[in-house]
Amino acid sequence: MNPQSANQEPPPNAAGESQRGHVALVGAGPGDAELLTLRGASALARADVVINLREPGPELAKHREPLLRHCSADVAVIDPAECGGEIDDVAVGHAREGKRVVRLYSGDPLLGCRGAELAAACRQSGIEYEIVPGLSAATAVPAFAGVPLLPEDISEARIVDASDSGLDWERLAHGDASLVVMFPDSPEGVDARHSGPGFDRLCKTLIAAGKPASTPVAVVRMGSTTEQTTVTSTLQRLSADLKAADAKGHNATTPALFLMGKGVTGEKEPSWFEGRPLFGWRVLVPRTKEQAAGLSDRLYGSGAVPESVPTISVEPPRTPQQMERAVRGLVTGRYQWVAFTSVNAVKAIRERFEEYGLDARAFAGVKVAAVGDQTAAALREFGIQPDLTPPPDQQSGSGLVEVWPPYDAELDPIERVLLPRADIATETLSAGLSGLGWEVDDVTAYRTVRAAPPPAPVREAIKGGGFDAVLFTSSSTVRNLVGIAGKPHNTTVIGVIGPETAKTAQEFGLRVDVTAPKTSVSALAQALAEYGAAQRAEAVAAGKPALKPSQKRRGRRRKTV
């Protein structure tokens, strides 16, 4: 990939005018892809070429992957290793071809990075460029660790790069200024290649420079990600405390930040970030990414790492005649009620209506029931306000039967109920309505087909205890996940959306640990968060480390309760 020479003319645009392209130097933040600024996301969306980040290791790189979701489908992504050490030349070369180029930087392009060199190269070549600031690790990571850099009575913070072998440590140790030492690579690697201090040598150097051995310090590794660990100690004990933390599996070393100053209180309690109830939990959601979006967002907010695995594929019924008759019956007044038991059922009816040029007005005169909050929300989006829903703690087919009025020939002009549902749905609601005197048209609105097995590493993680929790949102997700990937390990927390799903899980020999108080994904996510918080509190009260389920001793088979 050779850039064009400085004298080569850029290609003409559609009007025959010369165009020179553009380079955006975009700060991607310290680790979490969600810390990208709105302006950075906009630059990525317009990019023709993206020169990706140079990461110190795969642990951080996986947290950056979502950055590229902002790009167009035809964007060209270049790894820095492909540039042969001439990244700036490659960026300028593509800009000369009239392309919009984004060069991503960890943190901020001009703080601890070499963005100024690319900016100078653009100026020399007459290339238009812009600098999109990013959150620097030097300021953002202390915030994620709950350490203020300028607490009361402190007006100075010193930020240094550990790879600089010429630092004046005596000057840095003098006074009460907060000290931030950035280790973009592992401390051991910095020590070997640059003769700069690793953590142990750094502490000894600061003590030799006059800092008391009892001075509180902290080391934050993998800052702002769900693998962040903060070790709070003193200059004298830091090395031993880091070894103790590593022995518990907290041994990620890149990137790292060393903090010293009044803002480091010496408290051992986790920060607001690491103290979230599901911090670092790897949670399996057996749904497609689109279906899992709402649940995944709520899990992420509790500190979890959600991972969606599709177990079913929703497809139209094999023959459309039943649905066609059902739609005609709705329009002609055949039904007194329509009962929706899932979002997919609402979607199937809505799509069929739209095919016929109909909308929610066709439901005029028909009463509508929804099994739960998510289904009710899908109906409202369609323009239909449900007439009947079960109470929050009974959102299931049986719960809907409990509140359904019995058929009364004097009060109900029509005795028929339309029940559009999946081909494998349970008979609970249909049987219950029949028992109340209603005539039920049980119509297959969609089919659920088992998805292909997930990749081998995911299957191994499911069976081997690599996931901390699995959340089942229906009986079919239980059956299909076990069918395509096997049973979750006995250490894995099993959460279910309601009693019917719990019953299916138990039939497959799974111990149900968490049941949502009502049939909604938000309630399920909250129930798991409360479970995680209770487990953490119990461990702390017993003076034990708050281990994730995947960190606990494995061995015995899961028992059914």
Steps between C-alpha positions, in 0.01 A plus 500: 500500500716786370381860531502714191786737449463861608498618138225266381173676426190380689216353289221728377154486652173478304526866398854453368650687794799372692420363848760443769319298765508551872667355810333485843716422802245341736553427867325173589521531878683283753329164441121483500373553146200695635734779608549603137368852450203579275732689268731199483206274411396743227853499353501119493159494326637721218836323465617321187812372677557433871846440640427301811648518848833351592402304813743359759317167513184306405335570837453867419449448127176306554352796689573723200327283238165685527672817376484375143122460519479872436661452157330439168491147360756574226761672717860382465653418841879497523695344786800710607723195458423508126651846464862397551561779752379767255149556633503873437613452140222246443238740641623791285522274194136397523396861557683599180279250319201706611397270786381588845743341745457442873804420711393363839705568813471356850389772738564842344705553180718767660545360853734204518452435127681621187212679336703818463727322249208404274358853527839639388512251210154615387602867513815433297299315235216751484250245630200625694485347845323527832578382851215336691595499869444186703484414867856444616581212730685751718174668601225246419646192671544671839132597477406134438710410803330770708825694553478882467815650353433845646338440839455780748818702566683338205546719193755303296503163323811362332461255211806307380574212264681209663692432178697825539834403654600861572232593753603699807346283770620721785306793354194282438510366856522848650188672630135395517418500128307199369721271294375295204749260341377348175608148404364457145669160483570254779722635778737211440526586130559867574768406750684278255487718191522853633684463832198667658368379833251217536265519798750361749785722383265796474401471866863459611601798288231722652594391853868570425396842367350584841140378487386320822466123461147525642379728217171362355523396135278313255553306179212479252527246220272465197336826606140576395441142377309222674839341574618802699680421825612754757757410764525759777808478720803698618840556343646241736238227446390550139717226352370241749139609456528479121632145530209411729252645250666311215470177697121551496501520122516881474821493299421717198795736468433715194432783496560618857492823696685579823335760724642680801362798686242622749218363282621143567341442839637152567152351533464141378136533396439467123430818305157594372594327174644175630237489776209454259304182585593302186841654434692284257235225487489328163128450439361286219175621343357227272347739247606678184684829544191692388271317743756523782566873460275622783610228742867545409480876563360443848763236579775730381371770731554262793859435396447172314644388168196374306555257215209406276474158338201437271325174581194542280414650167152645450346407164154534341255209531534228236157577362354853513132404482439503877643850537307624198172374649592654836561843345172479307325400822639803683378733228154340470428483874549127557686548831412653835860476626855468370760370745868570433756290685824638353658788315552267202124436483435875488764536230348217293149651507633849431700384198198316358284809552752717319506254208126557460523876544337488844597666825396504867155637409402149393495408870206734563238319710741217593633465853874435527693316772879488551687248709760745633666840489720435195206373294287793615774743395515341152122544469518865600768554240252358249240748625297261715436545871451159669172453685629225726835404650578280801644654818878567504578190702294265280603590146455163333234301319360367825507851648296630207244222551462608864380847400307401186120538535290187441278494193153636566249451219293798617795742521732374225358524146777277363655200676811464285863588597791524254826367641791561256814334634804287432473150363658356817323713760354332807125428526455679833318807371294319236382237748429761766284713269309194383433417863349847542251429222676675213550348156868542408644526150855387568696629198866444417627855440867405476730202530805472721786307346804392697809700411836354407737417789718789620877492440701240692650750750149613600379139539803422715438809713135401553581145610827586677381786721643785294175694531398646835129497416254393232168681465212311340215710364270215393461124521617467140831671580560236770424209269697639209810611693532158663442342160766695312760557770433276803409577861660794678758406766389459861680820606307710247211705639175420319245778466154466345233747397205326665356184660432318174858549386618392845299178470659421164849570636439265791374232263841518334676452833597864554494667841317831468673767708316814386137545388378839382212631714315585181533387140722771356867523404549805721369310800725205414808722475413670828445166674843378390659827616338461842623140516854612417486777761381254765779255414758777525363622834499146638864448401608833648315427827681166522836664436540318169586635154197580286569247226297475182319166451750402229786546751356258752619141535342279243422135527163372612216466256213747512217383721134562435289666769 
